[in-house]
Amino acid sequence: MTVHVTGKIRKPGVYLLPAGARVTDAVAAAGGVSRGASTGALNLARRLIDGEQIVVGAPAGQATEGSPTADPATTVLDLNSATTDQLEQLPGVGEVLAARIAEFRDTHGGFTAVEQLREVSGIGPRKYDELKPKVRV
């Protein structure tokens, strides 16, 4: 899988990592964090998704798209990078459904279209219509 590591990192760039790699592997491949920098709110144990961007050292209080500090009412989540906690902020999505969305993403190598949500067990036409404007790929 290919990921882009940027931010407060020693060697920012695009890296090819094995399937199943985690955020910590991407940070290590990019030479580790810059001196005095921190991984901040990054979940180093999270599995990587092909094509994603890892931003190292963003201030913990800075609201970025899809971050837990952003207003859930206005945030549009990326289905391929949102955590299960973030997915639970979506209307009608609880712990079980968030886990199913994440499992679908991991099993299929990520979402290629929002419409694939319809294939997740527990998401019918009505729930899909609620979620569609609040997610992207």
C-alpha positions in Angstrom: 0.0 0.0 0.0 1.1 3.6 -0.6 0.8 6.4 2.0 1.8 10.0 2.1 3.5 11.0 5.4 3.7 14.8 6.0 4.0 17.4 8.7 6.6 17.4 11.4 8.5 14.4 10.2 12.1 13.9 9.3 11.6 12.7 5.7 8.1 13.7 4.4 7.1 11.8 1.3 5.2 9.0 -0.3 6.0 5.5 1.1 5.2 2.0 0.0 4.4 -0.2 3.0 3.2 -3.8 3.3 -0.5 -4.7 3.6 -1.5 -4.6 7.3 1.0 -1.8 8.2 0.1 0.6 10.9 0.5 4.3 11.4 3.6 3.7 13.5 5.2 1.9 10.5 4.6 4.9 8.3 6.1 7.3 10.8 9.1 5.0 11.1 9.5 4.7 7.3 9.6 8.5 7.2 12.4 8.7 9.6 10.4 9.4 12.8 9.1 12.7 14.1 11.1 15.9 13.8 13.0 17.0 16.9 10.7 18.5 19.5 7.6 17.3 17.6 4.9 14.9 18.9 2.6 12.5 17.2 -0.2 14.4 18.8 -3.6 12.9 18.4 -2.4 10.2 15.9 -3.5 6.7 16.7 -0.2 4.9 16.0 -1.8 1.5 16.3 -4.4 2.1 13.5 -4.1 0.1 10.3 -3.2 2.1 7.3 -5.5 2.5 4.3 -4.0 2.6 0.8 -3.7 6.1 -0.5 -4.2 7.9 2.8 -2.3 10.9 4.1 -0.8 10.9 7.6 -0.2 14.3 9.1 2.3 14.2 11.9 2.4 16.9 14.6 -0.9 18.7 14.1 -1.8 20.5 17.3 -4.2 18.5 19.4 -6.7 21.3 19.7 -6.6 22.1 16.0 -9.9 21.1 14.4 -9.1 19.4 11.1 -11.6 17.7 8.8 -12.6 14.4 10.3 -10.9 15.1 13.6 -12.7 14.3 16.9 -12.5 18.0 17.9 -14.5 19.2 14.8 -18.2 19.8 15.1 -19.9 16.6 14.2 -22.9 18.4 12.8 -20.8 20.1 10.0 -18.0 17.6 9.6 -17.8 15.5 6.4 -15.9 12.3 7.3 -13.7 10.4 5.0 -14.8 6.8 5.1 -11.3 5.6 4.5 -9.6 7.5 7.4 -12.3 8.0 10.0 -11.8 6.2 13.3 -14.7 4.1 14.7 -15.2 6.8 17.3 -15.6 9.4 14.6 -18.0 7.1 12.7 -20.1 6.8 15.8 -20.7 10.6 15.6 -22.7 10.1 12.4 -26.5 10.1 12.7 -27.9 6.7 13.6 -24.4 5.0 13.8 -23.6 3.3 17.1 -20.6 1.2 18.2 -21.8 -1.9 16.3 -22.5 -0.2 13.0 -19.3 1.9 13.2 -17.4 -1.4 13.6 -19.2 -2.9 10.6 -18.2 0.1 8.4 -14.6 -0.2 9.6 -14.6 -3.9 9.0 -16.0 -3.4 5.4 -13.3 -0.9 4.8 -10.5 -3.2 6.0 -11.9 -6.2 4.2 -12.3 -4.4 0.8 -9.1 -2.3 0.9 -11.0 0.9 1.6 -14.1 2.5 0.0 -13.9 3.7 -3.6 -17.4 5.3 -3.5 -19.8 6.5 -0.9 -22.5 4.2 -2.5 -20.6 1.2 -1.1 -22.1 2.0 2.3 -25.2 0.3 1.0 -23.3 -3.0 1.1 -22.6 -2.7 4.9 -25.0 -4.8 7.0 -27.4 -2.6 8.9 -27.4 0.3 6.4 -30.7 0.4 4.5 -32.0 3.1 2.1 -33.2 5.5 4.8 -29.9 5.3 6.8 -27.9 5.6 3.6 -29.8 8.8 2.7 -29.0 10.2 6.2 -25.3 9.4 5.9 -24.6 10.2 2.3 -24.1 14.0 2.8 -22.0 13.5 5.9 -19.3 11.2 4.3 -16.9 11.2 1.4 -14.1 9.0 0.0 
